[in-house]
């Protein structure tokens, strides 16, 4: 009798296992129950949103980031196009359209700057004359950091920023690792010169990747641009009286994020730091 009961229990558990296991596998693959069938879904992985950000999906608040969770996975999304929005007090609004496909998680790499970017001004002369100095220039109160930066701004050697007139062709691009910038007939392009199937996310739509794309058309010629240090897929542009950041994506309506606005600004990237110069004003961009 006991043996029969055990056999019945075993048979019930086995049947439940055979029924539930496929459901678990389907759910793990992104399939959700829809009536009497399963609907294949995908997801969006939101990277590096600032702590305290509100994350919106098609203008509807989805969740908030916190100290323990800056990366958010939005799952069980039907295939289609979605808009991710990021809001945080004191920061620019960030949004991007993301394509979602069956059983694939699409990436949303967030790059968002404060509305007012902090600048550390570097003065021509030292304010604290009690500081011990040895060189004749510092004895006269001249700030050596200021003079060193002036020499960096006088040319582009040793920096990763390059004036438009010095940009290379596709055969001789300006490189940042395996990424390259070049111009062709007034248009600026970015390309990948690394291994196949290792292209940066901004060159890919779902699983389809390409080797290059047009960043923008120089209808109004910028004076300088460079890859943004520490941020993949972002460049800095000096244009007229502004310096701003642009995230690389194939979108004619790219949103820019202001770094500095003045009279005749220029910038350099040196040792992983961005410096701004506007006439005699020199400052470090603090992020």
Buried (B, 14 or more C-beta within 10 A) or exposed (E): EEEEEEEEEEEEEEEEEEEEEEEEEBBEEBBBEEEEEBBBBBBBBBBBBBEBBBBBBEEEEBBBBEEEEBEBEBEEBEBEEBEBBBBBEEBBEBBBEBBBBBEBBBEBBBBBBBEEBEBEEBBBEBEEEEEEBEEEEBEEBBBEBBBEBBEBBEEBEEBBBBBBEEBBEEEEBBBBEEBBBBBEEEEBBBBBEEEEEEBBBBBBBBEEBEEBBEBBEBEEEBBBBBBBBEBBBBBBBBBEEBBBBBBBBEEEEEBBBBBBEBEEBBBBBBEEBBBBBBEEBBBBBEB
